[in-house]
Amino acid sequence: MDNDIKKEKIPTKKLITIGIVALGLGILSGALIASFWINGVRSVKDIFISKTALENAYYLMQIMCSFVVMVGGIIGVWQYVLAKQAEKNHYHNDRIQKAIDLSEYYKDNILCYIVFIHCVYEESGILDILNEVKSSDMRNFDILELNRNFTKAQNDKISKIVKSPQFLKIIIENADIFSKEPLLDKLPIKDKNNENEAVKLIHDKVMNYFRNDIICETLNNLEYFSLHFNYGLADKITVYQSLHQTYLKMVQMLYYDISINNAPGKQKLYTNVIELFNDWKMMAEKQNLDEVKFSKQNLVKGSKAKTIE
């Protein structure tokens, strides 16, 4: 429907332009003929004999040429403005379309991993520790901030959970649920003659799978997703309302994994994930504040009691 309307508007503008030019030329042509008639020109021969008629015709032609140039300039500027507006609309629409495409990427390449990570962290107790940190205290996502937000006891507890056999069991069980291929099929068979080595091999295999194939893959996909919005290639407002809640929650859940990789003096990782997190967190806080103000303004209160003095 919108495309049909736009197609109808373009010929109308052209017709208006042609009509204005034709009207102007018609008026000036009529003025030229009237000038010849007033100056006594009754035939073609009189045009070349009457000096006054020729002088007046010359001035009228100058006016006519000036008018044509002026109209041409106006039309040129008009066309330039229309072209710039069309270019802006095209750019605007491209950014919206890119945001919509990225929402599909978000669904297919990020959410699928997040459910897995959430289950592992929830069942192992890591999520309870992460939830003790307020989102307002998550800004820089580095080791210095991590040590301010977590006590030594909390850091030690996370480290102990990650190294425990129970944590491996939780990863394996959830991998069987969420992965296309069971993780156990990729693990080495336990050798009774060399049990310790086999157990260590299983531990390394599971942890490498969880850290590299799940955590790092998710963070890399989040970085790619966020990069488009931070550099203005996609419109962040288009998908904000639909995605910001899950995005904020998952970045909070990955706070420890991001921060532990950002040591002082070294190149910072996942900067676009952090930037978009802080952006959307600020927008969410403002939105919540506006909703609270709106709710208070719409409270209906009765009249206050009057005292008798």
Number of C-alpha atoms within 10 A of each C-alpha: 5 6 7 8 9 10 10 10 10 10 11 11 11 11 11 11 14 12 12 13 17 12 12 16 16 12 13 17 15 12 14 20 14 13 18 21 14 11 17 14 19 11 10 8 9 15 18 11 11 14 12 14 20 18 11 15 18 13 12 17 15 12 13 18 13 12 16 15 12 12 16 13 12 12 14 12 12 12 12 12 12 12 12 12 12 12 12 12 12 12 14 15 14 15 20 19 15 18 23 17 12 20 19 11 16 19 12 11 17 22 17 15 19 21 13 19 23 16 15 23 21 14 16 20 15 20 19 13 16 21 11 11 15 10 17 10 12 19 14 18 25 21 17 14 16 21 14 10 17 16 11 11 9 16 15 12 14 18 12 11 16 16 12 12 11 13 21 22 15 16 23 19 15 19 22 14 13 13 13 8 11 15 18 15 9 11 15 12 13 14 11 9 8 9 12 12 13 17 16 11 16 19 19 14 17 22 18 13 17 20 13 13 12 19 20 15 16 22 21 15 17 24 19 17 22 23 19 18 20 16 10 10 16 26 21 23 14 16 15 16 11 11 15 19 13 12 22 18 14 20 21 21 21 21 21 19 17 25 21 15 16 21 14 10 6 8 9 15 18 19 17 19 23 20 18 23 23 18 13 20 19 13 15 17 12 12 12 12 12 12 12 12 11 11 10 10 9 9 8 7 6 6 6 6 6 6 5 4 3
